[in-house]
């Protein structure tokens, strides 16, 4: 059916107009797999309606007064089912264009906004037991994926109701549109201009679509707010519409450049909406996925198993075994993986999130946006879980909770919250880390942290080669004792063998770094065995980062490195002046000696049977998330571990350390389907972990080779 004909007798919409919502739905419908399309048709009364037909129903049912609907619109109410309360706020979120806090929860009271509703209806579509509930979820999702891509549905400026209070003149081609609302311009007028430039609902470039399709509802909202701030409100004088009465603001005539750039944004936003709607429907409705005929490296340390198969449904592994024993479930999507290698996602037990931009660390950088950026970077390298150790701010707990309420599309978060340091000591981050100086202060600080339910507590016990204050023994002992009374484990940043021995005897649960001043001895090993202490992470690449920038690093032109590093950072790393700062450090020789000492001690502990985890200390300046995790595996093998031992440390063993072995770490039945698809065998050469073909978290493909720009 031609689009023009399809627009006859459609319900009146509030955003994009009916035309825009139909375009989003049409793009999505064209992208659905046969199985998902069939399920959509079944839910829509065996194909009686299309996604385009229902795309504006969520607007129609806003007004629930009896007799309000036109007869031709009654089907919308039938499909949406019974509703209670005002659904109007479900269609938008008011993210301020200036002076805003990067928190969806701050602007989504009681979950009554478009972001929360998209997330909720997506879960309902995937998990509800009745077709009526799933049908209602489908009706609202189709519409809301259109709404959230209209930038003024994700923004407001001084109570202007997403631009509804702003008045402008829009010189529409062929006629003048005087004194219309800015919101109307982005809903209708720019769409008309965009449509005059050619078919929007046609095929979307495949590579572009892959970059767009895995955004979360929160990502979409912040993207819209950014577009509104940068483009929709540009050159329009602000007025304070919070005043009563509101001010009389000048009516601005929009320029031809505004029209041209705005229509381009509208075209792209509609296409994004369609691509992302299709991805969301696939995730909810596609049914089981079967990966067939790959070599399995399961994360237990067992030998690789060729000709394996795996069934994934609902984000978890339902079956894994020999392909000869595979029974393909009904309506399953079969993914042929011959010649590929599947291993569990990497678990980094020592990382830091959100505090660094372009080689500069500052607590002010810790925002949801920067945390999300780091998580995306980690996951793009196959690091599917990160334990952030001690430099997070309190907002991290809300981010963790939001992840735990659904299925994340980036690396999973575990956190130590705000860690403990000596005042002005190693690891101290102003305004973030805690520096108690009495046992009483320790008790209070640990109690405050315990109320936030951290996954572990981190403390730093180190003096930076004698240059910084070190935490007093009575303080570190009090932290361990207080944490244990609250049922929380403690990990310690250490450098010296003597500190490691003392802390292990006092009950510390893990060492977050290798001992680096001298070889570990039988006394430490015996004590670690007696207390069940973990070598949580060796952080070998952390040692590399202390000296490698004294000259131009070999990896500076490695595409596997540069694909996730800003150009400005690459320029700085290549700058002779920057390198001179490292080369002139009087401790450079000592730094170089720390790496082989750490490797020697890792091998000694592993051979002695001490439980070994995996971590890198990535996140601070010069320690690049994702890339260094793969290098860490290489350095562990260089230290004397086998590739399978290193992989086990970074997967099954790391999950055991997190006490998440029922859900993570190995590719076994019942666990989350967090895994990497490789094109080369990492058991043959550990460097082959770099041969990433795709990354899956919770059964959803969140990265593949084609995503790279």
N, C-alpha and C positions, 0 to 999 in steps of 0.2 A: 504494500500500500504506500503510495507516495506520501511524503511528509505533509504537504499542504492539505491533502484530502484527510489525512489522519487527524488534523487539528480541529475538525468540525465537531461541535457539540461536546467539547471537553470541559471538565470542571475548571473553574477559575483558580489560578495559583497565586502564591504570594512571593515566590522567588524564581528568578530565571524566566517566569512565565511558563505556560504549558510547553512551549517550544523547547526551551532549554532542558526541562526535565525529561522530555521525550528523547532528546538527543543523548543525554546521559544513559537512559535506559536502553536505547537502541545500540549504542556502542557496547554496553555490557552484554546484551543478549547475543551479539555477534561473536563475542569472545568466549562464550561458555562452551565447555566440553559437552559432548553428546549426553553423558550421564547427568551432568548438572542441569543442562537444558531440559532433559526429560523430567527431572524432579521438580523444576520450576513449573513446567507445564502441568504436572500432576497437581501441585498445590493450587494453581490458578484454574481449578475446575476443569482439568483435562484439556488445557489449552484454550479455554473459552476466552481468556484474556492474555495479553502479552505484558511484558514488563513495561513497555511504553504506555499501554492502556491504564496501568495502575500508578503511573509515575507521579500524578498529582493528587491521588486520593488522600494522602495525608493532609493536604490543604483543605480538601472538601469536608473532611470530618472534623475539622477544628470546631465548627459551629454545630453543637449537638442538639439544638432546639428542634422539637418535633415539627415536621412540615417544612423545615428550612431547605432541604435538598430538592433540586429539580428531579423529575422522574428519571431522566437519563443518567443521573449521578447516584442513584440509590445503590448501585452495585458496589460503590466504594465503601459504603457503610456495611454492606453485607460482608465484604472481604476483610475489612478492618475489625469487625466484631465489636462487642461492647467496650466502651471507654468510660472512664470516670475522671472528672477534673478537667482543668484547662490544659490542653495539649500545645497551646501556642508557644510557651517557652522551650518546648522540645526542638524547635526549628532553628535555634541560634545560640550563640554564646557571646556575651559582651566582653571581649578582651580589649582593654584600653589600648589606644595606639601610642600613648606615652605614659610615663610614670606607672608602669605595670609591674606586677609580681609574676614571675614565671611559674604559675601554679594554676592548673586547670581547676583544682578543687576550690581555689579562692573565688572563682567566677562561676561556679556551678553549684549553687546552693541546693542541698538535698538531692544532688544528682539530677537536677531538673534543667538540663541543657542538652544541646545536640550531641556533644561528645559522649556523655554518659549514656544517652539513649541509643546512639549507634553501637556502643560497646554492649549494652544490655540486649538490644534486639538481635545483634549478631550471635550472642550466646543462646538466646531463645531459639533462633532459627536452627542452630546446630543441635540443641539438646532437648527442646520441648517435646513432651510425649504426644501431644495432640496436634493434628493438622491445623486446627483452628488457630492455635497459638502461633504455630510456625507461619501460617498465612498472614496473620497480623504483623508478625515481625518482618516478613518480606515486604509488605505494603509500606511500612515505615522506612525500612532500610533503603529501598529504591528511591524514595523521595529525599531522605536525609543526606544520601551521598551526593545528590544534586545541591541541596541547600548549603552544605558545609564547604562547597567549592565556590560559592559566591562570596567574595572577600568580605563584604559588608554584613554577612551573616555571622562573622567571626570577630567583629570589632565594633567599637563605639568610640566617640570622641565627645567628652563633656556632655553626656546624657543625650546625644543626638539620635539615639535609637538606630544605630547602624546606618547613619546617613539619611534617615527619613526626615529629620528636621532641617537638613541642609538643602537650600534651594539654589538651583543653577539653571542657566540657559544652555540647552544642548542643540547645537546646529546640525540636526540630523540631515543627511543628504537628501535634497529635494524638498525639505520643509523645515520650519523652525519649531523647536520644542521649547517654548519659554517657561521659565519659573517652574521647573519640575524638581522633584526630590532627587538628591544624589543617589539614593537607594534605587529609585526607578530607573535611573540611567544605567546602573549596573545590572539590574534585573532584566530590563527590556531593551533599552535603546542601543547599548553597545552590542547586545546579542544580535539585533537586527543588522547592525553594521557587519558583525562577524559573519553572519549567514550570507550576506551579500558578497562576501569574498570567496565563496565556495563551500562545498559540502563539509560540514564539521563531523557528521556521523559516519564518515567513511573509515576505512582501515587506519589504525594508528601504527606508526612506525614501531616495529617489534622491539628494537633496542631501547627506544624511549619508554615504551610500555613497561619493560622489565625494571627500569629505574624508578618508575612511579608506583608500581602495583602493591608494594608491601608497606606502605605508610599506615601508621595507626591513626585512629580518629583524632588523637591528640596532636599528632604530627600535622594532620590536615588543618586543624584549627589554627595552630601557630603559623602555618604557611599562609592561611587566609589573612590573619592579622598583619603579617608582614607585608603582604600585597596591598592591603588597605592603607597601611601607614605610608608605604613607599609610593603608591600609585593612585589609589582612589581619592585620598585626601590632599594630594599634591596641589599646591598653589590655591587652595581654598582656605580663606581666612577662618580661623577657629572662632566659634562663639560658645559661650557658656550656657548651654541649654538646661543646666541644672537650676538656673535662676527662675524665679516665678514673679512676674511673667518672664518668658524667655526673651532674649534680645532680638532685635531686628537686624539681621546680618545682611551684608550686601549680596546681591545675586550675581554670581560670577558666570561669565560666558566661557564655556570650556573651549579649549583650543583644538585645532585640527590634529595637533600632535597628541593631545590627550586622547582624542577619539581613536586615533590610529593605534597607539600603544595599548589603550584599554580594550579595544576589540581583539587585539592579539592575545591579551591575557585571558579574556573571556573564552576565546576559542580553546586555548590550552587548558583552562580550568575545567571546561566541560569534558574535554577528552580525558583529563586525569580522573574526573568523577566516574566516567564510564569504565575506565580500566580498573580503578580501585573497587568499584561495585562488583565487577566480574570476579576479581580476586577474592573479595569477601564472600561472595556466593559460592565460589569453588571451595573455599576453606570450610564453609558450613555444610555444603550439600554434596560434595563430590564422592563421599563414601570412602571405602577402604582404598589404600594405595599398596600396590605390590611392587617391590623392587626385586628383580629377578636376575640370577646368574652373575653375581659379583663375588669377589673374594672378601670374606668377613674377617676383620680384625676386631674382636669384640671388646677389648679393653680389660680383659681378665688376666692378660699375660699369656693366654693360650696361643698356640701356633695358628697362623692364618688358615682359614677354611675356604678353599675355592668352591665355586659352583653352589653358592648359598643363595637364599631368598629370604625376604622379610615382608611381613604384612603390617601396615600401619593404619590405625583408625582412631579417630578422636584424639590425635596427637601422641598416642602411645603405641608401643610395639605389641601387637597381638600375637604374633608368631614369628619365629626365626628358626631356620634350619636348612637342611639340604634341599636344593631345588628339585631333586627327584621326589621329595616328599611333599612338595607344595600343593595345596589345594586353593585355587584362586577363588576368593569369595565372590558371590553374586554382585554385580554392578561395580566391581573393583576396577580401578585404573591401574594398568600394568605398565611399569617403567622398566624397559630393558636396560640392564646395567652390565652387560657383558664387557669384560676388559677393565672394569672399574673396581676400586677398593673402597670399602666402607669401614670407617672407624668412628668411635664415639667423638663427640665434640670435646675440644680441649677445655679443661677446667683450670683456671689460673687462681691459685690460692693466695696470691700476693700481688694485688694491683692497687691503683689509686685512680679515682674518677674525678673529672670535672674541674680541676684546679689550674689547668695549664692551657695557655693560648700562645702559639708561636714562641716556644722556648722560655716563656715567662710564667712563673707560678704565683698565683695570688688568690686568696680566699674569696675575693669578690667575683672571681670567674665561676664560682660554684653555682651554677644554675641548672634547672632541668634541661635546658637546651644543650648545655655543654656535657652534662652527664649522658644524655641521649646520644650525643655525637660520639662520645667515647665508646658507649655500648655498641653503637652501629659499627664503629671501626673494629672493635674486638671481634664481633660476630662475622664481619666480612672476611676475617682471617681464620675463621673456624674456631675461635675462642667463644664457646657458647655459655660459659658460666664464669663469673668473676667475683672473688671475695675482695672487697675493697677495705684496706687495712688502716683505719685510724684517722684519715683526713677528710672524711665525709662530714657534711653538716646535717642538721636534724631533718631537713627535707628529704633526705635519702630514704627514710623509713616509709614515707608516704609513697614514694616511687616503688619501693619494694612491695608494699601492700597492693598497689595497683597491678603490678606484675602478677602477684600471687592470686589475684582474683580472676585471672583469665589465662590466656596462653601468650607469652611474650613473643615479639617479633624481632627481638635483639637478644644480646647476651643476658642471661639471668643474673640478678643481683643478690649477693650476700654481703653483709656489711658489719664492720666493727664499730660503726658510728665514730664518735670523737674519741681519739686515743689519748694515752697518758705519756707525757714527756717530762724531763727535767725542765725547769724554767730556763728558757733560751738554749735548750739542749738540742741534740740531734732529733730531727723529726718535728720540732715545734712549728706550728703554723698559727700565726697570731689570730686570735678570735675563734679558733677551732679546737685545737688540742687542749687538754687539761694538764695543769702542772701543780698538783697538790703538794704542800710542803709539810703537812702533818698527817698522822694516821686518821684523825677525825675528818679532815678534808677528803681523804681517800674514801672513807665510808660514805660520806654524803655524795661524792661524785659518782661512785660505783652504783649507788642506789638510784641516782637520777638516770644513769645510762641503762641500768637493768630494767627500768620501767619502760624503756623503748624496745626491749627485746632484741638486743644485738645478737648476731650469730657467733661472736667471739669478742674478747676484749684485747686490744693491742697496747703494748707499752714499749718504749724505746729505752734500752739500757746500753749506752755507748757514749764515749766522750770525743768521738771524731779525731782519733789519733792524739788525744790529750789537749785538744783545742777548745772543747766545749764542756759545760757542766754535765755530769752523769747523774742519773737518778740514784738517790740514796738507797742502800739496801733495805732499810726499814720501810721505805715507801713502796718499793717493788714487792716486798713480802706482803705488805698490807693489801696491795691491789690483788695479788693472787688469792689471799685468804678471803677477802671480801667478795671477790667474783665467785669463788667456789661456794660461798654461803648462799649466793644468789643463783646458783646452778648454771653459771656461765664459765666457759673455759677461757684461758689466757694464753696469748702468744707473745713472744718477746723478740724485738729486734736486738740482736747481739752481734758483737764482733770478736770479743776476747774469749778464749777457752775458759779462763777463770770465771767469768760472768756466766757462761753457759753452765758450768758445773754447779755454781751456787744456785742458780735459778731452777735447774732441774731438781736439785735436792729440796728446794722450797716448794716444788709442786707445779711449776709452770707446765702447761700442757703441750707447748710446741715452740720450736725455734724457727723464727721467720726468715733467718738467713743462715748461711754456713758460718762456722767458726773460720776466721781468716788470719789470725795472728800466728798460729802454729798448728801442728797436726793434732787431731783429736786423739785421745788416749783410751786405754782400757777402762780407766776409772769413769770417764764420761759415758762410754758405751754401756758399762754395767749399770750406771745410774739411770740412763735413759730406758734401758730394758726394765729395770725394777719399777720405774714410775710410769711406764707406758708413754713416754714422751715421743712426739713426732718430730722428725726433721721436715717441717711443713713445706719448706721451699729452699732450694739451693741458691736461687737468684744469681746465677752465674753471669747473665747478661748485665745485671746491675754493676758487676765488677768491670765488665768491658766498657760500660758507659763512662767510667771514671778516667779512661785514658784514650779511648779510640778517636776522640775528636781533636787530639793534638795534631793531627794531620787529616788530609781528606780521606774519609772512610771509603773503602772499596764499595760498600753497598749504596753509596750516594747516587749512583746511576742505575741501580738494580730496580727494574720495574715493579718487582714484588714489594719493594720498599716505597718507591716514589708514588705509587698509586693512592696512598692514603696520607701523604704528607703535603702540606701547603707549600706553594712555590716560594713564599717568603722564608719559610723555615729552611728549605733546601739551599737558598741563597746564603743564609746565615751560616749554615754548617760548612759551606765551601769558602767562607770568608777567611782569609789569612789572619785577620785581626782576632776573630773568634777562636781560631785554632791556637793562636799564640797564647791565649789565656790558659789553655790546658797544657801546652808544651812548657810553659814557664812555671807551672806549679811545682814547688819544691818537693812535694810528695809523689810526683809522677812515677818514680821508680818503685816506690812502695805499692802504689796502686796496681802497677803491672804485675807485681808478685802475688797480689791477692787472688787473682783468677786461678792460677794453678794450685794454690793452697786450698781454695774452696773446692776445686774439682777433686783433689786428692782426698779431702775429708768427706765429700759426698760418696765417693767410691768405698771408702773405709766403712762408713755407716751402713751403706747398702749391703756390703758383704757380710756385715755383722748382724743383719736382720732387723735393723732399726726401720720402722715404717717411714717410707719416703713419699712426700707429696710433690707438688709442682707449683712453682711460682717464679715471677720475674721481677717484681717491684716496678712494673711499667706504670706510666702515668706522669711522673715528674719530668722536668725538662730533659730532653735527650734520651728518654727511655720510651720508645714508641710502641704503643699498644698494637698487638697483632703480629707485627713483624718480629719483635723480639721473642715472642713465645715460640716461634718456629726455630729461631736461632738457639734458644735455651735448650730445646730438645737436642740439637746438634752438639752443643757443648756438654750435655749430659752423656751422650754417646762417646764423645771425645774423652770424657773422664773415665770411661771404662764400662758403662752400662750398655747393654744390648739395645737395639732399637725397640724391641718389644718391652723391655724393662722401662725405658723412658716413656713409651706410650702408656703403659700401665700406670706409671706415676702420675701422668697428666690426665688420666681418665678414671679408671676404676678406683685406684688408690686415693686420688684427690676427692672423689665422691664420698669415700669412706671417711676421710678426714672431716668433711662437712656434715657427716652423719646423714647423707642423702643417698646412700647406696640402694635404697628401695626404689628410687626414682631416677637417678642419674648415674653416669659414669661408665656403664657397659651397655652393649646392645643385646639385651635379654628381654624376654617376655614381661610385659607389665610396666616397663620403664618408659619414660619420656623419649620420644624419637628425636633426640639431639645427636646429629651425626654429620660427618663430612663425607663427601664423595670425591675420591682422588683418582687420577688417571695413571699413577705410578705406585709401586709397592713400597710403603714406608718401612716394612720389615726388612726389605733388601737394603734400602738406604734411607736413613731417617730424614735426609734432605727432601725426600719425596713427599713429605707432608705439605710441601709448597705446591704440589701439583693439584691444587684445589679446582674442582669442577663445579661443586655446589655445596652449600651449607644449609642444613635443616635444623630448625628449633621447634620442638613440639609438633613434629610431622610436617611443618610448613617450610617450603623452600624460601629462605630469606636472602640468599645470595647465590649467584652463579657467575661463571666466568664472563658471560655476556653483559653483566651489570657494569663492568668497569668502563669508566669514561676514557 
